[in-house]
Amino acid sequence: MNETSATSPTAPDADDRLLSEPSLLTRSLRLVGGNRSGAIGFVLVALIVFAAIFAPWLAPYDPTAIMTGPRMAPPSPEHWLGTDNLGRDLLSRVIAGGRVAMLVAAAALGAALTGGLSLGLIAGLGPRWLDNTLLLIFDALRSFPTIVFGLAVVTIIGPSLFTVILVVAITSIPIYARIVRTQTLALKNVEFILAERAMGAGIARILFVHVLPNVLGPLLILASMDVPLVIATEAGLSFLGMGVRPPTPSWGVILNDGYNFIRNSPWPVISGSIPIILVTLGFTFMGEALRDIFDPRLRRTH
Amino acid sequence: MLRYALQRFALSVVIVMVAIAILIVMLHVVPGDPAVMILGPRATPELIAQTRQSMGLDQPLPIQILTFFGNILHGDLGRDVFTNRSVAQIVFEQLPYTLVLISVAILWSAALGIALGCYSALRRNTWLDTLSGILSVGTISIPSFVMALYAVLVFAVWLGWLPSIGAGEGLGGSIIHLILPAFAIGISWVGYVARMVRASMLEVMSYAHVRMARAFGLRERLITTSHILRIAVQPAVTLIGTGVAHLFSAAVFVEVIFARPGIGALIVQSVNERNYPIVLGAVLVTTAIIVLATLISDLVIAWLDPRQREEL
């Protein structure tokens, strides 16, 4: 996938590029245009975000209304994805579930980014003992499997949307914090930072002007590639009945209904799983394309 | 090597202890009382006080953590809230099912993944290379529990080839009942491992020592196995070592979906019953196994590549 992006779009004007580097926007458009999977990723993500924002207007039926048609109906002109065991419209439920998934992803990754950034900066800039303590805690947190840790948290505070967000945030913070810490440590003794310090720059200036911009880019790209993981965790916990609770539609809840009636109709399982797969493909492709645009050094060698 | 192994082992023990401490602290800082959770909202204050005492929840936090560590050294993980059976006994009854499941899953997928990765690197742009590339993108984007649902749907409901409920009786029955669950957990790893081995093989093939081995006239097969693959397989070993955590997560779903016994099914059941001691015990054992797996994968790499032994 990446071979095309690396060669084709820039080949004809290689000489011009030496004189004037094209703007970031131009380069982005060229890369996305020349990178088929990246373009697919952006389109998928745009569609999913659009559907999540406008869910109430897009859904043909109320996602929780029962008996909108026959039970367990296969796809038809009235019900594009069919209906579930209570005769609820699957398409409406999938769209509403997308809203829940996006909400969890945004909240959990937002919390994980904030927590990871601050803890990573503290570990990187703080004294040695604090750094070591935090590293130990990060390692301990990373040794819990996400779902098993999630189940332990559910035992303590009960299942809810908030529990899912909390679990994902806590298990993701160590990963982000470690990256921020490594970057901060690497930057700490680079000459231009030393020069700033010699000129009397305070810690705040160094942090906000030099460290953050360097750290934020790779972190955001990583976060966009983590969206599928968050959504799979939400769907998984909800599937087990430990996440979003039933009347609220979630892809995991749809899959659980589908699993219970798997011998009667395949449609709930199919319609609950396809959006999860599309989200994963979309965000992975988009993340890879973003990485190529913003940080060519991180490009995977194929 | 021994010194390195001992250092890494000590660090692993500390990590597990910190993980347990985190769980116990979490139990304390979150609102809500585990005793009330277990007994339900209508329990009398006396009963709650009694349960708190028997679970050791009335002790100060540091004492609770230390008591828990002390008990672990005696092999005591606490008692089941309802039956008063030993948690350690319950957990170790269920553990073998899960260990067999994830070992089979990782063995078949790693073997196939490494073979596919090697083949793809040596014969680039052949149809099998392209196919494994497409397959890996496809399978990685399907979470294991969705894969398990499709496995049930296709092979059990539609085709009726394989059973999808329980762990089976006898050796033959166990093997037949293991096929679909192990397939569902392992399939995404095939693509993952194959892509990783392919990429690192391509990198290692350009190293100077490979060119030198070739200049010395060593046979291609020997160069591939002991000079390229030995180094190129390392990222895959790390991936599998750290992936054990994901395997346990996948096992939770697969055990529930295929109605198999195992530690994942035990945890889900105990969460539903609010049987906190079992959840804590099971999470502890799982975490210890995961840390151990990471340790083993690091040691395997140190054995494969002496350069890694220096760093800790």
HADDOCK unambig.tbl for C-alpha pairs under 7 A between the chains (distance, minus, plus):
assign (segid A and resid 136 and name CA) (segid B and resid 15 and name CA) 6.48 0.50 0.50
assign (segid A and resid 137 and name CA) (segid B and resid 18 and name CA) 6.70 0.50 0.50
assign (segid A and resid 139 and name CA) (segid B and resid 15 and name CA) 6.61 0.50 0.50
assign (segid A and resid 140 and name CA) (segid B and resid 15 and name CA) 5.09 0.50 0.50
assign (segid A and resid 140 and name CA) (segid B and resid 16 and name CA) 6.43 0.50 0.50
assign (segid A and resid 140 and name CA) (segid B and resid 18 and name CA) 5.99 0.50 0.50
assign (segid A and resid 140 and name CA) (segid B and resid 19 and name CA) 4.72 0.50 0.50
assign (segid A and resid 141 and name CA) (segid B and resid 19 and name CA) 6.39 0.50 0.50
assign (segid A and resid 143 and name CA) (segid B and resid 245 and name CA) 6.85 0.50 0.50
assign (segid A and resid 143 and name CA) (segid B and resid 287 and name CA) 5.86 0.50 0.50
assign (segid A and resid 143 and name CA) (segid B and resid 290 and name CA) 6.28 0.50 0.50
assign (segid A and resid 143 and name CA) (segid B and resid 291 and name CA) 6.22 0.50 0.50
assign (segid A and resid 144 and name CA) (segid B and resid 245 and name CA) 6.72 0.50 0.50
assign (segid A and resid 144 and name CA) (segid B and resid 287 and name CA) 5.60 0.50 0.50
assign (segid A and resid 145 and name CA) (segid B and resid 245 and name CA) 4.58 0.50 0.50
assign (segid A and resid 145 and name CA) (segid B and resid 246 and name CA) 6.02 0.50 0.50
assign (segid A and resid 145 and name CA) (segid B and resid 248 and name CA) 6.52 0.50 0.50
assign (segid A and resid 145 and name CA) (segid B and resid 249 and name CA) 5.73 0.50 0.50
assign (segid A and resid 146 and name CA) (segid B and resid 249 and name CA) 6.63 0.50 0.50
assign (segid A and resid 147 and name CA) (segid B and resid 249 and name CA) 5.18 0.50 0.50
assign (segid A and resid 148 and name CA) (segid B and resid 249 and name CA) 6.17 0.50 0.50
assign (segid A and resid 148 and name CA) (segid B and resid 283 and name CA) 6.66 0.50 0.50
assign (segid A and resid 151 and name CA) (segid B and resid 271 and name CA) 6.71 0.50 0.50
assign (segid A and resid 152 and name CA) (segid B and resid 279 and name CA) 6.30 0.50 0.50
assign (segid A and resid 155 and name CA) (segid B and resid 271 and name CA) 5.34 0.50 0.50
assign (segid A and resid 155 and name CA) (segid B and resid 274 and name CA) 5.89 0.50 0.50
assign (segid A and resid 155 and name CA) (segid B and resid 276 and name CA) 6.70 0.50 0.50
assign (segid A and resid 156 and name CA) (segid B and resid 27 and name CA) 6.34 0.50 0.50
assign (segid A and resid 156 and name CA) (segid B and resid 34 and name CA) 6.81 0.50 0.50
assign (segid A and resid 232 and name CA) (segid B and resid 143 and name CA) 6.53 0.50 0.50
assign (segid A and resid 262 and name CA) (segid B and resid 153 and name CA) 6.82 0.50 0.50
assign (segid A and resid 263 and name CA) (segid B and resid 157 and name CA) 6.24 0.50 0.50
assign (segid A and resid 273 and name CA) (segid B and resid 146 and name CA) 6.39 0.50 0.50
assign (segid A and resid 277 and name CA) (segid B and resid 141 and name CA) 5.64 0.50 0.50
assign (segid A and resid 277 and name CA) (segid B and resid 142 and name CA) 5.60 0.50 0.50
assign (segid A and resid 280 and name CA) (segid B and resid 141 and name CA) 5.33 0.50 0.50
assign (segid A and resid 281 and name CA) (segid B and resid 141 and name CA) 5.97 0.50 0.50
assign (segid A and resid 301 and name CA) (segid B and resid 199 and name CA) 6.73 0.50 0.50
assign (segid A and resid 302 and name CA) (segid B and resid 199 and name CA) 5.56 0.50 0.50
